[in-house]
Amino acid sequence: MGMVKNDWVGSVTGSAYCDAASAVTPPANKVIVAIYFIQENILSALVAEDPVMYANTAATAHEQDHASTNATDHGDGGLAISGAKFPAGSTIYGRWTSVTPAADADGGIIVYFGE
């Protein structure tokens, strides 16, 4: 996922909570930089700002054979997220433009926005 700096929390510009199967999007000129899972959840959609750089549900990130305009090899072996269960208490980091969790009235997710 994305590179986490020691002071990444200082870069957070807001957050949102969601326990419904609906898309969460950041404010204008912001991205989702972290997603915290209150309970285990399976994301039905995770849209990356750059799908070749950040794990997402739409495309394969960090796959050498990925057809892209990105001429730099950022690694190999990445897969698109599909059906992965993120455990309660876990946090993922990256740069996403949208996330849709599974509905979960007992938990949900907290998304953190940044620039």
C-alpha positions in Angstrom: 0.0 0.0 0.0 1.1 3.6 0.2 4.2 4.9 2.0 3.5 5.9 5.5 5.6 8.8 6.9 6.1 9.1 10.7 4.0 12.3 10.6 1.3 11.0 8.4 -1.4 11.8 11.0 -0.5 15.5 10.6 -1.4 15.2 6.9 -5.0 14.1 7.7 -7.5 16.7 6.6 -10.7 15.0 7.7 -12.4 11.7 8.1 -15.8 9.9 7.6 -17.5 6.9 9.1 -19.5 4.4 7.0 -21.4 1.2 7.9 -23.5 1.0 4.8 -22.9 -0.5 1.4 -22.4 2.9 -0.1 -19.4 4.7 -1.6 -17.4 7.1 0.5 -15.6 9.8 -1.5 -13.2 12.5 -0.3 -13.8 16.3 -0.6 -12.6 18.1 -3.7 -8.8 18.1 -4.1 -8.4 15.4 -1.4 -7.9 11.6 -1.5 -8.6 8.8 1.0 -5.2 8.1 2.6 -6.1 5.5 5.2 -9.0 3.1 5.9 -9.6 1.7 9.4 -11.7 -1.4 9.8 -13.8 -1.4 13.0 -15.0 -5.0 12.3 -14.0 -7.5 9.6 -15.1 -6.2 6.2 -14.9 -7.0 2.6 -14.7 -4.0 0.3 -16.9 -4.3 -2.8 -15.1 -1.3 -4.4 -11.8 0.4 -3.8 -10.8 2.9 -6.5 -7.2 4.1 -6.5 -6.0 7.5 -7.6 -3.3 5.6 -9.6 -4.4 2.0 -10.1 -0.9 0.9 -11.1 0.6 2.3 -7.9 -2.0 1.5 -5.2 -3.9 -1.7 -4.5 -7.5 -1.5 -5.6 -10.5 -3.6 -6.8 -10.4 -2.4 -10.4 -6.9 -3.2 -11.6 -3.6 -4.9 -10.7 -1.1 -2.7 -9.0 2.6 -3.4 -9.0 2.4 -6.0 -11.7 5.3 -5.9 -14.2 3.2 -7.1 -17.1 0.4 -4.5 -16.5 -0.2 -2.6 -19.7 0.3 1.0 -18.7 1.7 4.3 -19.7 3.9 4.1 -16.6 7.2 3.2 -18.0 8.9 2.5 -14.6 8.7 -1.0 -13.2 7.3 -0.6 -9.7 7.6 -4.2 -8.8 5.9 -7.5 -9.7 3.3 -9.9 -8.3 0.5 -7.6 -7.3 -3.1 -8.6 -7.7 -6.4 -6.7 -7.8 -8.3 -7.0 -4.5 -11.2 -9.4 -4.8 -13.1 -10.8 -1.8 -10.3 -10.1 0.7 -11.4 -10.0 4.3 -9.8 -7.1 6.1 -9.7 -8.0 9.9 -11.1 -5.9 12.6 -8.6 -3.3 13.9 -6.6 -3.2 10.7 -5.6 -0.1 8.7 -4.6 0.1 5.1 -2.8 3.1 3.5 -2.8 4.4 0.0 -4.4 7.0 -2.2 -8.0 6.3 -3.2 -10.8 8.3 -4.7 -13.6 6.0 -3.5 -14.3 3.1 -1.2 -17.4 1.0 -0.8 -17.5 -1.4 2.2 -20.0 -4.2 2.8 -22.9 -3.2 5.0 -22.1 -3.8 8.7 -24.4 -2.3 11.4 -22.0 -3.6 14.1 -18.8 -2.1 12.7 -18.1 -0.3 9.5 -15.0 1.7 8.5 -13.4 5.0 9.2 -11.8 6.7 6.2 -9.2 9.4 6.6 -8.7 12.2 4.0 -5.5 13.9 3.0 -3.8 15.7 0.1 
